[in-house]
Amino acid sequence: MALLKHKNNPKWLRVFGLGAIALAALVGVILMQRSQLDQPSQWAENPKKAEEQEALKLKLLSRAPTFGFDNVVSDWVFLNFLQYYGDDDAREKTGYSLSPKYLDIVTRLDPRFVDVYMFVSGAVSHQLGKPDLAVDLMKRGTAALSPAANPKAFQVWRFMGLDQLLLQGDIPGSILSHEMAAKWVKGTPDEDLAPLFQGTAKFLRNDPNSIPVRVFSWGSIYEQAQMVGDQQTQKRAKREIEKLGGKILEKDGKTVIQPPVSKPPKKAPR
């Protein structure tokens, strides 16, 4: 009788219907994931065609409802992005133009996913030269996150502050971002970084064109890229550091960023 009562309950039927639709959507995502296993061969055989197919898939995904499975879809898209991003042979032929499309979906569906913002900075700002778009995507994170929600949330402010300084030339924005990074890192396991962020903001206030600050900032970009195996961004960061008169050294298995040596002022002739 209890079962019969539920069957005649319109509310129960609506819930069941929505659950069935969501389940079907989830199954669809899983099937798409399985079909993706064939993708590497497509990229190898005809990279241009594979790129067009991937662009169409991302367009459909960006418009499709998720039925409450935002995080599931976001994770799936991010895994596809990693496969796309790490395929060096295909990227040499087609470039990285789809990176913003992947990352737009991921940050829209799951703006609290802290780890994705390192890729936003590297792939969108530094590889594609679109810091304005990257900063817009990172603002989704700063709006949705808090130190209470994730102790690593300060990283989004830091990534944004570096891009604002080095690529946008937005000194006031970079100062604010570094101050917020210092504020959010306090009370977390990484709170020893607070003086670094505060110091960067202070240096930029006093000397917006500070060479050492820019060298160490590019050094941070270099180390970020090193963590994810982004050799293209590493090479660019190294070039920028050397252009500013600095050096990147490896000592005891650690990366050391050396700012330019300041020359003592010449004494006036007597």
N, C-alpha and C positions, 0 to 999 in steps of 0.2 A: 504493500500500500504506500509505503514511503516513497518508493521508486516511482510509482504512478503519480503521486502528488508532485514530484519534481518534474515529471514529464509534462504535466499540464501547467507548469509555472512559466509564463512568458519570459520573466527575468532570467530564470535558469537557462532557457533556450538561447537568449541573447548572449549570455556569458559563454555557453558552450560553443555558440557560433563564432564568437570572437576568438575563443581559444583554438578552434579548428583552423581558422584563417591564419592566426599567428603561427600555429604549428606547420601549416602548409608553407608559409613564408620561410620558416626556419629550414624546412626540408629543401626548399628551393635554393637557399644559400649554400647548404651542404652539397647539393648536386652541382652548383656552380663551382664550388671549391674542387670537387672531383674532376670536373671538366678542365679545370685550370692545370691539371697535371700534364696535359698535352701541350700547354702553352710554350715551354722552352723550345720544342721542336719547331713550332710555328715561328717563333722569333728568329731561329737560326735559318730557316728556309726562306722566309719572306718577311723581314723585319718591318717593312713599310706597311704591308697588309695587316700584320699582327698589331701594329701601332693603331691603325684605323679601327680594328675590331675592339681593341682595349679602350679606345676613346669612346666608342659607342656604348660599351658596357658601363663605363663610368658615368656617362650621361644618363643612362637609364637608372643606374643606382642612385644618382643624386636626386632623382625625381620620385623614386619608388617609396611607398610607405614602409615603415619597419615594424609596425604593429607592436611596438613596445620593446623590440629586440635591438634597440640602438647600439648597445655595447657589443652585441654579437656581430652585427653587420660592420661596425667600426673596426673590430679586431680582424675580421676577415679581409676588409679593404686594406688595412695596414699590412697584413701578411702578404697580400698581393703587391703592395707598394715595395716592400723589402725585396721581393723577387724581381720586380721591375728595376729597382734602383741598383741591385747588385749584379745585374746582367751586363757586365762591362762590354762584351762583344756587341750586343745589340745596341747599347747606348752609344757606342762609337758611330753607329750607322744612323740612329734616329734622334739622338740627344735625349734630354730629360724633360721634354715639354709637358709630359703628363703628370709630373710630380705634384704641381699645385692642385690638380684635379683630385688625385688620391687624398692629399692632405687636407683639402677643403672638406671632403666628406668625413674624414676621421675626426677633425677638430669640431665639425658641426654636430656630429652624433655623440661624440664623447670628449667635450672640451676639457675634462678633468684628467685626461690621459697625458701625464706630464712628459713621459719619455718621447712623445712624438714631436715635441717642440724643438728638440735638437735637430731633427731632420728638416723641420720647417726652416730653421735658420740656414743649415748647410745647403739643402737642395733648392730652396726658393730664393733666398737672399744671395748666397755666394755662388752657386752654380748658374742660376738663371738670371741673376742680376735684377731681382724684383723685390727689393727690401720693403717697399711700401705694402705689397701684398703679404709678405711674410709677417710684418708687424701687425697688420689687420688680423691675420690668423692667430697670432700670439695673444692678441687682446681678448680673444675668446677664452683663452686659458686664464688670464689674469682676472677676468670678470667672473669665471665660474669657480676658481680655486681659492683656497685659503690655507694657511699653515696648519690649521686644525684638520682640514680635509686630507692634506698630504704634506708631510714634512719636507718633501722635495719641491714643493710649489714655488719656492723662491727662484728656482732655476729658470722659470719662464721669464721673470723680470730681468734676470741676468742676460739671457739670450737676446731679449728685446733691446736691452740697454746697449749691448755690443753692436747690434745691427744699426741702431739709431746713431751711434757714434761713428762707426767705421764706414757705413754705406749710405745712410740717409743724411748725415751731417746735422742731425737734430740734437744739438748739445743740451738744450733744456730738457728734451724728452729723455735723453740718456741719463742725465742727472737724476731726474725723478725715478726712472726705472732702477737705477743703482741704489737709491735711497730706499725704495720699496723692497728690493732684494735684501738689503741689510736688515730691514724691519722684519721681513718674513722669515729670515734664517735664524733669528734669535729664538732660543728655546728648542732648537732642533739639534740632531747629532752633528750638524755641520756649522754650528754657530760660530766656530772659529774663523769662518769666512766673512763675518760681518765687518771687521775692520778693513778688509780688502775692498768691499763694496762701498763702504763709507769713504774710504780714502780716494777711490776713483771719483766719486761724486765731488769731493772736496777739491781734488786736483783740477777737475773740469771747470769748477766754478772760478778758480784762481787763474787757470791757464787752459782755455778751451782747446788750444793747439798743442798741448803737451805731447812731446815726442815719446817720452818713456811710457806714458799712459797708453798711447796708441800701439807701441811695440808690445806691451804686455797684453793688451786687448787682442791683438792679432795672435799672440801666443796662446791665449785661451781658445781662440777659434781653431788654431792648429791642433791643440790637444783634444778638443771636441771631435774634430774630423778624424783624428788618430783613433779615438775610441770606437768609431763606427766604420773604420776602414775606408773613409772618403779621401782617396788620394788626390783627387782633383782640387778639393778645398784645401788640403794640406799644402799642395804646391803653391796655391795662390797666397795662402797665409805666409808661407816662407818668403815668397817674392816680396810681399808687402813689408815684412819685417826687415829684409835686407835693403829694400828701397829707403827705409827710414834710418838705416845705419846700424841696425841690430843684427843679432845672430841667433841661430838655433843650434844648440850643442847637445850631445848625448853624453851624460856622465853617470857611470855606474848603473846603466840601464834606465836612467831617468832623463826626461827632456828638460833642458835648461834654457830659458829665454834670456838672452843677454842684451840689454839696451846699449845704444851707442855710448862710447866712452866720451865724456865731455872733456874738451881740451881746456887747459888753464888759460886764462886771458893773457895775451902778450903784454909784457911790460913796456911801458912807454920809454922811448930812448931818452937818456939824460942829456 
